[in-house]
Structure formats: C-alpha cells, structure tokens
Amino acid sequence: MVNFVGAGCGAADLITIRGKNLLEEADVIIYAGSLVNPELLNYAKNDCEIHNSAYMTLDEVIAVMEKAEKDGKNAVRLHTGDPSLYGAIREQMDRLDELGIVYEICPGVSSFCGAAAALKAEYTLPEVSQTVIITRMAGRTPVPESESIESLAAHGSTMVIFLSTGLLKELSQRLISGGYTPDTPAAIVYKASWADEKVCRCTVATLFETAEKNGIKKTALITVGDFLGSDYALSKLYDESFETEFRKAK
C-alpha cells in the first residue's frame, strides 16, 4: 500500500491525526524535502527507510514505491500542504495504476488555509467576496491562456496566488491590468505556520517593494482582495431575523 499524505502547511502539529498515524506505521517514507517540515519525520519508526524526493526524479520515486510494494512494506509519499494543490500527484498515481499498486490519499491543511489563519482573515466575507481563486503565475510550468492573471483578476474576487514570489513586479502589473485598483489590499504570507512565519500587509501596487524590504524571495503566498479590508456585511446565519431549521426568527 502507498499512502499519499498531506503534511500540512508547515507546523508539525498541523498534520491530520490520520496522517500522523500513517507516518508512524510507515516502513518507507518519501518526503518533499524542499518544502515539508523535517520535524514530521520524528513521527517515523526508528527503522523506517526515508528518502528525500528533492533529489529524486519521478522514475526514482516510483522505483522506491515499487520496491516497497514487492517487499510487502507500507510506503508514505509525504507532500506539503494538501496533495491536491500543486502536488504533482496525478503522474505518480497513473504510474502506480500501471503497476497495479494500490494507493490512497490522506488530505492535509493547505498553505492557503494556513495563510488565512496567519492573517486572521476570512476569504469569503458577505457582500465582499464569495469566491476564492487559487492560481499561480506561469513559470517553468505554463498556465493555460484562459487562466491568465488578468482574466482571473477581472472577477474582483479573493485571489490566493501560489509559486509566484519571484515574479511580483509582473504580478502587480497584471493584477492591475485585470481590474484590481493599485490600492487594493494585498498580503504576502511567508511560511505560514512555521516558526519563522512572516505576514506582510501591503497593496497590489506595493507587492514587489514589500517583499524586497522584508527579504522574501520564495516560500510565500500572495493574497489579494477586499477581504483584507474592514467593510463587510454580517452573516445571515446568526441574524436574529433569519429563520433556519434550528432557530425561529425573532
């Protein structure tokens, strides 16, 4: 059995109970060493075989999984955040399907959730935004033309932008071209939930200079939108005039 496990967004105690149990039971762990908190490896057994995939190719990762399967061992593929977001797990699962190796997925706390916690913010404020767009700038991995920053910015909703800290000058320009005003609230969250977490509030126009001033070059999320402002409507859920199946309106 291979288990893809979401490590959470950084802090070792933000892994799920299921994920922690799988780490404790694993005979082999392949972890994304460039992003996963190494403290999570403290949950592993003393005789657990551990591989850092930062130094491995896809073929090498699959070879370790295949050997573990042949040896009757349980393997954990430990990914940062939640594996479903920028985790490159589809290509691994397809290869395991070809080999007839059974696998399951244990979700994790994504860094976009960790960023909201660090900001003490709610992405979906009534009458501000009810939509969260998760995206990235094109880099070595391209982005479909229909998903350009400009076209997504045109919605004016909450945006959380991954893997783009090194492209902030261009990102600012494209966000503004798409419809955000230069003074739209924004924030850079560096290593959400890690011990060296840093939260930098700014505007769309000042993203680059804010990152430069704070020495942030990578491992950060960019959040954009009026959810970072002070104006919003109260939820109907707790409005005394709003009737639900559990509570009569007053």
C-alpha positions in Angstrom: 0.0 0.0 0.0 1.1 3.5 -0.8 -0.4 6.5 1.0 -0.1 10.0 -0.3 -0.2 12.1 2.8 -0.7 15.9 3.1 1.9 17.1 5.6 0.0 20.4 6.3 1.3 23.9 5.7 4.3 23.8 8.0 3.9 23.3 11.7 4.4 19.6 12.6 1.3 19.5 14.7 -0.9 20.7 11.8 -0.8 17.3 10.1 -4.0 15.3 10.5 -4.3 12.6 13.0 -4.7 10.1 10.2 -1.6 11.4 8.5 0.4 11.2 11.7 -0.8 7.6 12.2 0.3 6.7 8.7 3.7 8.2 9.3 4.1 6.2 12.5 3.1 3.0 10.7 5.2 3.5 7.5 8.1 1.3 6.6 9.2 3.7 3.8 8.7 7.5 3.7 9.4 9.6 0.6 9.1 13.2 1.6 9.3 16.5 -0.3 12.4 17.8 1.5 12.4 21.2 -0.1 9.0 22.1 1.5 8.0 19.6 4.2 8.9 20.4 7.8 11.6 17.8 8.7 10.2 17.7 12.3 7.4 15.5 10.8 10.0 12.7 10.3 10.2 12.4 14.1 6.9 10.5 13.9 8.6 7.8 11.8 9.8 4.4 13.3 13.5 4.1 14.1 14.0 1.6 11.3 11.9 3.5 8.7 13.6 3.9 5.3 13.5 7.6 4.4 14.0 9.3 1.0 14.2 13.0 0.2 12.4 13.5 -3.1 14.0 16.9 -3.6 17.0 14.9 -5.0 14.9 12.4 -6.9 13.3 12.1 -10.4 9.8 10.7 -10.9 11.3 7.4 -12.0 13.3 7.2 -8.9 10.3 7.9 -6.7 8.2 5.3 -8.4 11.1 2.8 -8.1 11.2 3.2 -4.3 7.4 2.7 -4.2 7.6 -0.4 -6.4 10.3 -1.9 -4.3 8.4 -1.3 -1.1 5.3 -3.0 -2.6 7.4 -6.0 -3.7 8.9 -6.2 -0.2 5.4 -6.1 1.4 6.1 -2.7 3.1 3.8 0.3 3.6 5.0 3.4 1.9 4.1 7.1 2.6 4.6 9.8 0.0 4.6 12.9 2.1 3.6 16.1 0.3 3.5 19.6 1.5 0.1 21.2 2.3 -2.7 19.2 0.6 -1.5 16.9 -2.2 -4.3 18.0 -4.5 -2.9 21.5 -4.9 0.3 21.8 -7.0 1.4 18.4 -5.6 2.2 16.6 -8.9 0.5 13.5 -7.6 -1.5 12.6 -10.8 1.6 11.5 -12.6 2.6 9.3 -9.7 -0.9 7.8 -9.3 -1.0 7.0 -13.1 2.3 5.1 -12.8 1.1 3.2 -9.8 -2.1 2.3 -11.7 0.0 0.9 -14.5 2.0 -1.2 -11.9 -1.1 -2.4 -10.2 -0.1 -0.8 -6.9 -2.9 0.2 -4.6 -2.8 3.7 -3.1 -4.9 6.1 -1.0 -4.8 9.8 -0.3 -4.9 11.5 3.1 -5.7 15.2 2.8 -3.8 17.9 4.6 -4.1 21.5 5.6 -3.2 23.6 2.6 -1.0 26.6 2.9 -3.8 28.8 1.7 -5.7 27.8 4.9 -2.5 28.5 6.9 -2.2 31.9 5.3 -5.7 32.9 6.2 -5.0 31.8 9.8 -1.9 33.9 9.9 -3.8 36.9 8.5 -6.7 36.3 11.0 -8.8 36.7 7.9 -11.9 35.2 6.3 -11.7 34.8 2.5 -15.4 34.7 1.9 -17.0 37.8 3.5 -20.6 38.6 2.8 -21.1 41.3 0.2 -17.3 41.4 -0.4 -16.4 38.1 -2.0 -17.9 34.6 -2.0 -15.3 33.2 -4.4 -11.7 32.2 -3.8 -9.5 31.9 -6.9 -6.4 29.8 -6.3 -3.8 30.2 -9.1 -0.2 30.9 -10.0 1.9 32.9 -12.4 3.4 31.0 -15.4 6.9 29.9 -14.8 8.7 26.8 -16.0 5.2 25.2 -15.6 2.9 27.1 -18.1 -0.6 28.3 -17.3 -3.4 27.9 -19.8 -4.1 31.1 -21.7 -7.7 31.1 -20.5 -6.4 31.3 -16.9 -4.3 34.4 -17.3 -3.9 36.6 -14.2 -5.7 39.4 -16.0 -8.8 37.3 -16.8 -9.0 36.0 -13.2 -8.4 39.4 -11.7 -11.4 40.7 -13.7 -13.7 38.9 -11.3 -12.6 41.1 -8.4 -12.9 38.2 -6.0 -10.4 36.9 -3.4 -7.2 35.6 -5.0 -4.6 33.3 -3.5 -1.5 33.1 -5.7 1.0 30.3 -5.2 4.5 29.9 -6.6 4.9 33.5 -7.7 7.0 35.3 -5.2 9.9 35.8 -7.7 7.5 37.4 -10.2 5.9 40.2 -8.1 6.6 43.1 -10.4 4.9 41.4 -13.3 2.2 40.1 -11.0 1.3 43.6 -9.7 1.1 44.9 -13.3 -1.1 42.1 -14.4 -3.5 42.3 -11.5 -4.0 46.0 -12.1 -4.4 45.4 -15.8 -7.1 42.8 -15.0 -9.1 45.2 -12.9 -7.8 45.5 -9.3 -7.0 49.1 -8.3 -3.4 49.8 -7.3 -4.6 50.3 -3.7 -6.5 47.0 -3.4 -5.4 45.3 -0.2 -2.9 42.5 -0.5 -0.7 40.5 1.8 2.4 38.3 1.5 2.4 35.4 3.9 5.9 33.8 4.2 6.0 30.2 5.5 2.5 30.1 7.1 2.5 28.3 10.5 6.3 27.8 10.6 8.3 29.2 13.5 9.7 31.9 11.2 6.3 32.8 9.7 6.1 36.4 8.4 3.0 38.4 7.5 3.4 41.5 5.3 0.3 43.6 4.5 0.5 45.9 1.6 -1.4 46.8 -1.6 -1.4 45.3 -5.1 0.9 48.1 -6.2 3.5 47.6 -3.5 3.8 43.8 -3.6 7.4 43.8 -5.0 8.8 46.5 -2.7 7.2 44.9 0.3 8.8 41.5 -0.5 12.2 43.2 -1.1 12.0 45.2 2.1 11.3 42.0 4.1 13.8 39.8 2.2 11.1 37.4 0.9 12.2 35.6 -2.2 10.3 32.3 -2.1 8.0 30.1 0.0 5.3 32.6 0.3 1.7 33.0 -0.7 0.2 36.2 -2.2 -3.3 37.1 -1.1 -5.3 39.8 -2.9 -8.8 41.3 -2.3 -11.1 43.4 -0.3 -11.5 40.6 2.2 -8.4 42.2 3.8 -10.3 45.5 4.2 -12.6 46.5 7.0 -16.0 46.7 5.3 -18.4 43.7 5.1 -21.9 42.6 5.9 -22.8 40.4 8.8 -23.7 36.7 8.1 -27.3 35.9 7.8 -26.6 32.6 9.7 -26.7 34.3 13.1 -29.1 37.2 12.2 -32.0 37.1 14.7 -34.4 37.9 11.8 -33.2 35.0 9.8 -35.0 31.7 10.3 -33.3 28.3 10.0 -34.4 24.7 10.6 -32.8 25.1 14.1 -33.9 28.5 15.1 -37.1 30.6 14.7 -36.8 34.2 13.6 -37.4 36.9 16.2 
